[in-house]
Amino acid sequence: MPDISNPSQNDFNMSEKQLGFAYWFVVHKILLKKIALGVFIAFDAVFLLYGLYGFVDYFLITGPKEKQMLAQLPKTLVNYQSVRREAAAGLEILSAHLVPSSGKYDLVAKLRNPNDKRRANFDYYFLVEGRPTILRTGSILPKEDKFILELAYLPAQEGGAQSPKSLSFAIDKVRWQKIDPHQIPNYENWKKLHFNFPISDIIFNSAVKVDTKTFSQANFKVKNLSAFDFWQIDFKIILYRGPVIAGANFVHTEQFRAADSRNLGVTWYEPVPGVTKIEVYPEVNIFDDSVYMK
């Protein structure tokens, strides 16, 4: 049986090494606390100094530089004025006119391309009393003012009113094409070489009598001063009565060679009185290779 009269043998059975460590810990307990506190303060001081350095660096050194870089970023990376210059301005609809003609109507719109470096192909239609005409496709050169015509429109056949009062012009889609400066470094000189058809000798007669009928007729002369032969050149003729469009018509000539001259004419099958001005506009898409005789 164990001897319970000597408790030291059961409850306090420790080696000399453990007793020595316990004695050393008790003796140096205060010193250990001071060392631990010193280490804690040292770490705290290091983090505090690092935080102060970051604070000073951000507000006095790195921060101002970053703000300056951010302020300069839109100027160096995104030049919005340059972007606006490069973006195409929309086609401008200048006017739309409903012109009575021999019991029908000629629909006339004037369109402008304000861009000097972009041409466009576009889909369009007229709206007569809100009813759309056939969707058609057109083209326009840079910086060109262009008349769009829908001749001999008969409202009754389209299910509309016999005498329409309102007209508008609508562009459905525009497909922009930028002039390549490597191929065409100077568009104006290039255009003059490809598109040069001076009009002269314009004569208008408002009362041409044939048998018992009276017509109106416009005649003019055109010369091909471009450097190219064309399969076909179109001409649009606009009559004015003061500032108002009084008539519109269309004619074309085929196999129009360089240096050739042509006398052309168009007829309105009714009198068009009071005409004060006639304008003739040649038209050809000089960017379309198929228009050239090769």
C-alpha positions in Angstrom: 0.0 0.0 0.0 1.2 3.5 -0.7 2.3 5.6 2.2 -0.3 8.4 2.4 1.3 9.9 5.3 4.0 11.6 3.1 2.1 13.8 0.5 5.3 15.1 -1.0 6.0 11.9 -2.7 2.6 11.9 -4.5 1.6 15.5 -5.2 4.9 17.2 -5.6 6.9 14.7 -7.5 9.0 17.2 -9.7 12.4 16.9 -11.2 15.3 19.1 -10.2 15.2 20.7 -13.7 11.6 21.6 -13.5 12.1 23.0 -10.0 15.0 25.1 -11.3 13.0 26.5 -14.1 10.1 27.4 -11.8 12.5 29.1 -9.4 14.1 31.0 -12.3 10.7 32.1 -13.7 9.6 33.4 -10.3 12.8 35.3 -9.8 12.8 36.9 -13.3 9.0 37.3 -13.7 9.1 41.1 -13.4 12.0 41.3 -15.9 10.1 39.1 -18.4 7.1 41.3 -18.2 9.3 44.3 -18.9 10.9 42.6 -21.9 7.5 41.6 -23.3 6.2 45.1 -22.8 9.3 46.5 -24.5 8.9 44.2 -27.5 5.2 45.2 -27.8 6.1 48.9 -27.6 8.9 48.4 -30.2 6.5 46.7 -32.7 3.8 49.3 -32.0 6.4 52.0 -32.6 7.4 50.4 -35.9 3.8 50.2 -37.2 3.2 53.8 -36.0 6.2 55.1 -37.8 5.2 53.2 -40.9 1.7 54.7 -40.7 3.1 58.2 -40.3 5.5 57.6 -43.2 2.5 56.5 -45.4 0.5 59.5 -44.3 3.3 62.0 -45.0 4.1 60.3 -48.3 0.5 60.4 -49.5 -0.2 64.0 -48.6 3.2 65.5 -49.4 4.9 63.3 -52.0 3.0 60.5 -53.8 -0.5 62.0 -53.4 0.2 65.3 -55.2 2.0 63.4 -58.0 -1.0 61.0 -58.4 -3.4 63.9 -58.5 -1.3 65.6 -61.1 -1.2 62.5 -63.2 -5.0 62.0 -62.9 -5.5 65.6 -63.9 -3.3 65.1 -67.0 -4.8 61.7 -67.9 -7.8 62.9 -70.0 -5.4 65.2 -71.9 -2.8 62.6 -72.6 -4.9 59.5 -73.2 -8.3 60.9 -74.5 -8.3 64.1 -76.5 -12.1 64.7 -76.7 -11.7 67.6 -79.1 -9.9 65.2 -81.5 -12.6 62.6 -81.0 -15.3 65.1 -81.9 -13.3 66.1 -85.0 -13.0 62.5 -86.1 -16.6 61.6 -85.4 -19.0 62.1 -88.4 -21.5 64.9 -88.1 -25.0 63.8 -89.1 -26.5 64.5 -92.5 -28.6 67.7 -92.4 -32.1 67.8 -94.0 -32.3 71.4 -95.2 -35.8 71.4 -96.7 -38.6 69.3 -98.1 -41.0 70.5 -100.8 -44.2 69.2 -102.3 -44.4 70.5 -105.9 -47.6 70.0 -108.0 -46.8 68.7 -111.5 -49.3 67.6 -114.2 -51.9 66.3 -111.7 -49.2 64.5 -109.7 -46.5 65.7 -107.2 -42.8 66.0 -107.3 -41.2 65.4 -103.9 -38.1 67.4 -103.4 -35.7 67.4 -100.4 -32.4 69.1 -100.0 -29.7 67.3 -98.0 -26.2 68.4 -96.8 -23.1 66.5 -95.7 -21.2 68.8 -93.4 -18.2 66.5 -93.2 -15.1 67.3 -95.3 -13.5 63.8 -94.8 -16.4 61.5 -94.9 -18.8 60.4 -97.6 -22.0 58.4 -97.0 -24.4 55.9 -98.4 -27.9 56.1 -96.9 -31.4 54.8 -97.1 -34.3 57.3 -97.3 -37.9 57.8 -97.9 -40.5 60.6 -98.0 -43.5 60.9 -95.8 -46.6 62.4 -97.5 -49.3 63.1 -95.0 -47.5 60.6 -92.8 -47.5 57.8 -95.4 -44.0 56.6 -96.4 -42.8 56.3 -100.0 -40.6 53.4 -101.3 -37.4 53.0 -99.4 -34.5 54.0 -101.7 -30.7 54.3 -101.4 -28.6 57.4 -102.1 -25.0 58.6 -101.8 -23.5 61.9 -100.9 -20.0 63.3 -101.3 -18.1 65.2 -98.6 -19.3 68.8 -98.2 -22.0 68.2 -100.8 -25.5 69.8 -100.9 -27.7 67.4 -102.8 -31.3 67.3 -104.0 -33.3 64.1 -103.6 -36.2 63.7 -106.0 -39.3 61.5 -106.1 -41.0 62.5 -109.3 -44.5 62.0 -110.5 -45.8 60.8 -107.1 -49.6 60.1 -107.2 -51.1 60.1 -103.7 -54.3 58.3 -104.8 -52.4 55.3 -106.0 -50.6 55.1 -102.6 -53.9 55.3 -100.7 -53.4 58.9 -99.6 -55.3 62.1 -100.0 -55.9 63.6 -103.5 -54.3 66.9 -102.5 -51.7 66.3 -99.8 -50.5 69.3 -97.7 -47.7 67.9 -95.6 -44.3 66.4 -96.6 -41.3 65.4 -94.6 -38.1 63.6 -95.5 -36.6 60.7 -93.4 -33.2 59.1 -93.4 -33.3 55.5 -92.3 -29.7 54.4 -92.2 -26.4 56.1 -92.9 -23.2 54.2 -93.7 -20.2 56.4 -93.3 -16.9 55.9 -95.2 -13.9 58.0 -94.3 -11.6 59.4 -96.9 -8.3 57.5 -96.7 -5.6 60.3 -96.5 -2.9 57.8 -97.8 -4.9 57.2 -101.0 -6.4 60.7 -101.3 -4.1 63.2 -99.4 -6.0 66.2 -100.9 -9.6 65.5 -101.5 -10.5 68.9 -103.1 -7.8 68.4 -105.8 -8.8 64.8 -106.2 -12.4 65.7 -106.6 -11.6 68.4 -109.2 -9.8 65.7 -111.2 -12.8 63.3 -111.1 -15.8 65.7 -110.8 -15.7 68.7 -113.1 -18.8 69.3 -115.2 -19.3 73.0 -115.8 -22.8 74.0 -116.8 -23.5 76.8 -119.3 -26.0 78.3 -121.7 -29.0 77.6 -119.5 -32.3 78.5 -121.3 -35.8 78.1 -120.0 -38.9 78.4 -122.1 -42.2 78.3 -120.1 -44.5 78.1 -123.2 -43.3 75.6 -125.8 -46.4 74.8 -128.0 -46.7 71.4 -129.6 -50.0 71.0 -131.5 -52.6 72.1 -129.0 -50.5 71.5 -125.9 -48.2 73.9 -124.0 -45.0 72.6 -122.3 -42.1 74.1 -120.4 -38.6 73.2 -121.3 -35.1 73.8 -119.9 -31.9 73.4 -122.0 -28.3 73.6 -121.0 -24.8 72.7 -122.1 -22.3 70.6 -120.1 -18.7 69.8 -120.7 -16.7 67.0 -119.1 -13.5 68.7 -117.9 -12.6 65.8 -115.6 -9.8 63.4 -116.5 -12.1 60.4 -116.9 -14.7 58.8 -119.2 -18.0 58.0 -117.5 -20.7 55.5 -118.4 -23.5 57.8 -117.2 -23.8 61.3 -115.5 -27.1 62.3 -114.0 -28.4 65.9 -113.8 -31.1 67.4 -111.6 -32.8 70.5 -112.7 -34.5 72.8 -110.1 -36.8 75.7 -111.1 -37.4 78.6 -108.7 -40.1 81.1 -108.5 -38.5 83.6 -106.2 -37.3 81.6 -103.2 -39.9 78.8 -103.8 -39.2 75.7 -105.8 -41.6 75.7 -108.8 -40.4 72.5 -110.5 -37.9 69.7 -110.5 -36.7 67.3 -113.2 -34.0 64.8 -114.1 -32.0 63.8 -117.1 -28.9 61.8 -117.8 -26.3 61.4 -120.5 -24.4 58.2 -121.3 -20.8 57.5 -122.3 -19.7 60.9 -121.4 -16.0 61.0 -122.3 -13.3 63.5 -121.1 -13.4 66.8 -123.0 -16.8 66.0 -124.5 -19.6 68.5 -124.5 -23.3 67.8 -124.6 -26.5 69.8 -125.1 -29.2 68.4 -122.8 -32.8 69.3 -122.2 -35.8 68.4 -120.0 -39.5 68.9 -120.4 -42.4 69.6 -118.1 -45.7 68.6 -119.6 -47.5 71.7 -118.5 -46.6 75.4 -118.3 -44.4 76.4 -115.3 -44.9 80.2 -115.1 -43.0 82.8 -113.2 -39.7 81.0 -113.1 -36.9 83.3 -112.0 -33.9 81.0 -111.6 -32.8 77.6 -112.9 -30.1 75.4 -111.2 -28.5 72.3 -112.7 -26.7 69.8 -110.5 -24.5 67.1 -112.0 -24.4 63.9 -110.0 -22.1 60.8 -110.0 -20.6 58.7 -107.2 -16.9 59.2 -108.1 -15.9 56.7 -105.4 -17.7 53.9 -107.3 -15.3 52.2 -109.7 -18.2 50.9 -111.9 -19.1 54.5 -113.1 -15.8 54.8 -115.0 -15.3 53.5 -118.6 -12.2 51.4 -118.6 
